[in-house]
Amino acid sequence: MCGIAGFIEPRPLDGGAAALAASMANAIEHRGPDDSGTWIDADAGIALGHRRLSIIDLSPAGHQPMASPSGRFVLVYNGELYNFREIRAELDEIAGGIQWRGESDTEVLLAAMDQWGVRAALDRLNGMFAFAAWDRSSRILTLARDRMGEKPLYYGTSGGVFMFGSELKALQAHPAFTAELDRDSISSMLRYDYVPAPHSIWKGIAKLEPAHFMEIADGGRTVGKPRAYWDLRKIAARGVVDQLPDGPELTSDLESRLLDAVGRRMVADVPLGAFLSGGIDSSLIVAMMQAQSDRPVRTFTIGFDVAKFDEAPQAKAIAGHLGTDHTELYVTARDALDVIPRIPAIWDEPFGDSSQIPTFLVSAMARRDVTVALSGDGGDELFGGYARYKSTPRIWSSLSRYPRGVRAAVAQGLGAIGGGSAAPGALGRAAIIVGSGTFEDLYQWKLSRAQRADPLVLGASEHVLAASGPITFVDKPADKMMVRDQLHHLPDDIMSKVDRAAMAVSLETRAPFLDHHLVEYSWRLPLSAKLNADAGKLILRRLLRRHLPDSIIDRPKMGFSVPVEEWLRGPLRGWGEELLREQRLRREGILEPKRVRRLWTQFLAGHNRRDRIVWNLLMFQLWHETAGAATRNGAG
């Protein structure tokens, strides 16, 4: 795992370019503390920087930036290829005579580019990655990101310079970077917990979307439109048409596929372990690991001193049954609260998923003993694990029996059933939307902390998400929800959370469920194998029963959360009051003071479901106070 950074200028570079590329890469040193490097082509105006976390081939043969065997391509690369050995064997057979310098997957990726070109090489890759490949012949830079968005990549033009990096702080290290807040992104973050791709918190800076690549030429003056090399929408559409029949053989088939995905992610030349939360997904990953290991797998879990948030006893029971080498750490509210001031520096842009706190804590604990940790991320989105996959279709089924005009009135009562926190007047807006719209409109409302957050931000509108409108290529409501979550919630929330939390402590995380072959297979499974009216992840439960007793498996889903509501009415109340003080809001000129104060007052008075939108407001304010305000023109 690594961090990448670089820039292109439409003019020859001066003697300070190498130091500048190094400073951009060093801004993300936590992503790669083991080695660093730069590569400059002054005449072409390009500079590449790299930070390395050594995982496979710890020798200098894995040093980056790295040139291809022919010398045509130069690469900076962040990630892991799980099929690099197969690709290497194929290249040996096709090309022959390749003088391999070491055993790194970076070297294999470059040789694949030599053989097939960058675009065709992408189709062959099984892994998580973000890379920048410079073609010295055509003078074209290609940026690419993995299919499910496990690894991040930001890019944009600022001050006439095209720049890119694994995190925003790398771009901000370039003196040409000019920061201007994207107020529409603030409203989106308040609504969804995150700034959705392709947007970022800064105007002119974008996230490359999952499964996309783009080409930059002419010294950065020509920036090609990002193009998809793999399309989840088409995968889902084909899968539901080519559906497999439900039956016991599906469980065995899934087991063999999951064993393969897990086994590929256990390849490392450094200590490896796994997160074990006590839930179905992580338990299944650990069971698959232990089945392929000749020694106890290292597992890690966090316990809380608040019983309703504590899954440590469950995780300990699972570890005992599977025979893992288990480590648990109980943290107090103070331990968790101490993480909060670090959040802006870790995430770079405002981020409101409060499970970021325990994710960081368990990552920090695991890093004491291992360098790589496998996780169960993706199980919910692929196999129907969220409760909303059951409740939302029921709501829609009830609503859709009535004419649209009648639905508006019925929707008024939805506030007590679903959806996140609502801004003032949001239930009225929800009634209009649901009453005149589609199932996708209802799910949009279900996912929202506020039905519309732009009134909370001065001068803002909302970004329109690609999957916000009608999803016509699948028919069943649960399938529509899983498509949307795999396109947005999974990469922009879950994987952003895990990547930043783990990389902040130089820990690589790997998610076997996100193997793209497994994702494709999941769409061929009938919905009846995933969920029914009572439970989700049915096929995962069936598979886990081969490894664990029912008494451990059949328990309510807790999630990985912290007691935000109790904190904000208790030890964090003074902190929240200061960040949301009306005079302060007026001085900053970003949030609408009266609306924000009304939400804060309603929350303190015990109003139902105001905690999530209030937490997001505080996360933005905290970010702006530190990371945002510390950058030039931070107030936008």
HELIX and SHEET records of a PDB file:
HELIX    1   1 ALA A   17  ASN A   26  1                                  10    
HELIX    2   2 GLU A   29  ARG A   31  5                                   3    
HELIX    3   3 PRO A   60  GLY A   62  5                                   3    
HELIX    4   4 PHE A   84  ILE A   94  1                                  11    
HELIX    5   5 ASP A  105  TRP A  116  1                                  12    
HELIX    6   6 VAL A  118  ARG A  124  1                                   7    
HELIX    7   7 LEU A  168  GLN A  172  1                                   5    
HELIX    8   8 ARG A  183  TYR A  192  1                                  10    
HELIX    9   9 ASP A  218  GLY A  220  5                                   3    
HELIX   10  10 LEU A  232  VAL A  241  1                                  10    
HELIX   11  11 PRO A  248  ARG A  264  1                                  17    
HELIX   12  12 ILE A  280  ALA A  291  1                                  12    
HELIX   13  13 ALA A  307  PHE A  309  5                                   3    
HELIX   14  14 ALA A  312  LEU A  322  1                                  11    
HELIX   15  15 ALA A  333  LEU A  337  1                                   5    
HELIX   16  16 ILE A  340  ARG A  342  5                                   3    
HELIX   17  17 ILE A  343  TRP A  347  1                                   5    
HELIX   18  18 GLN A  356  ARG A  367  1                                  12    
HELIX   19  19 GLY A  379  PHE A  383  1                                   5    
HELIX   20  20 ARG A  388  LEU A  399  1                                  12    
HELIX   21  21 ARG A  404  ALA A  411  1                                   8    
HELIX   22  22 GLN A  412  ALA A  416  5                                   5    
HELIX   23  23 ALA A  426  SER A  436  1                                  11    
HELIX   24  24 PHE A  439  LEU A  447  1                                   9    
HELIX   25  25 ASP A  454  LEU A  456  5                                   3    
HELIX   26  26 PRO A  477  ARG A  484  1                                   8    
HELIX   27  27 ASP A  485  MET A  495  3                                  11    
HELIX   28  28 SER A  496  MET A  503  1                                   8    
HELIX   29  29 PRO A  512  LEU A  514  5                                   3    
HELIX   30  30 HIS A  516  SER A  522  1                                   7    
HELIX   31  31 LEU A  527  ALA A  529  5                                   3    
HELIX   32  32 LEU A  538  LEU A  544  1                                   7    
HELIX   33  33 ASP A  550  ILE A  553  1                                   4    
HELIX   34  34 VAL A  564  ARG A  569  1                                   6    
HELIX   35  35 ARG A  573  LEU A  579  1                                   7    
HELIX   36  36 GLU A  582  GLU A  588  1                                   7    
HELIX   37  37 PRO A  593  LEU A  604  1                                  12    
HELIX   38  38 ASP A  611  TRP A  623  1                                  13    
HELIX   39  39 HIS A  624  GLY A  628  3                                   5    
SHEET    1   A 6 ASP A  35  ASP A  41  0                                        
SHEET    2   A 6 ILE A  46  ARG A  52 -1                                        
SHEET    3   A 6 CYS A   2  ILE A   8 -1                                        
SHEET    4   A 6 VAL A 161  GLY A 165 -1                                        
SHEET    5   A 6 TYR A 154  SER A 158 -1                                        
SHEET    6   A 6 ILE A 205  LYS A 207 -1                                        
SHEET    1   B 6 MET A  66  ALA A  67  0                                        
SHEET    2   B 6 PHE A  73  LEU A  81 -1                                        
SHEET    3   B 6 GLY A 127  ASP A 135 -1                                        
SHEET    4   B 6 ILE A 140  ARG A 145 -1                                        
SHEET    5   B 6 HIS A 212  ALA A 217 -1                                        
SHEET    6   B 6 THR A 222  VAL A 223 -1                                        
SHEET    1   C 6 MET A  66  ALA A  67  0                                        
SHEET    2   C 6 PHE A  73  LEU A  81 -1                                        
SHEET    3   C 6 GLY A 127  ASP A 135 -1                                        
SHEET    4   C 6 ILE A 140  ARG A 145 -1                                        
SHEET    5   C 6 HIS A 212  ALA A 217 -1                                        
SHEET    6   C 6 ARG A 227  ALA A 228 -1                                        
SHEET    1   D 5 ASP A 325  VAL A 331  0                                        
SHEET    2   D 5 ARG A 298  PHE A 304  1                                        
SHEET    3   D 5 LEU A 272  PHE A 275  1                                        
SHEET    4   D 5 VAL A 372  LEU A 374  1                                        
SHEET    5   D 5 GLU A 508  ARG A 510  1                                        
END                                                                             
